[in-house]
Amino acid sequence: MIISHNTPNRAERANEIRDRKIAQGFTWNGDTFQIDHMSMGLITGRATKIMSVNSRGGNYPNFHWRAMDDSLVEFTPDGFLTFAEAVDDYVESLYQEAWQLKDGT
């Protein structure tokens, strides 16, 4: 959505659009996951833990992560790192889109 007129609440509207998209979650391999601030922290924490174990020569086991529909989705450590990167790229794109809307570009 492009906000083409300059209104006093342009920034607020851009943030609302961004926040609505974040609340809808992120779909990965057919499953949708929460990506709110708390969930992003948990995703980042798990990715950091995987990298930490791997860097010390350990072998992080496969594990399950809960999707928005409360189903459990199995991840390999490498698969989760790829997922975490994709989530980060998506959230960053939402913020960039909001900044562009705020700037009127």
Summary of the structure (lengths in Angstrom):
residues: 105
radius of gyration: 16.7
end to end distance: 11.7
largest distance: 55.3
contacts: 252
relative contact order: 0.19
helix: 57%
strand: 13%
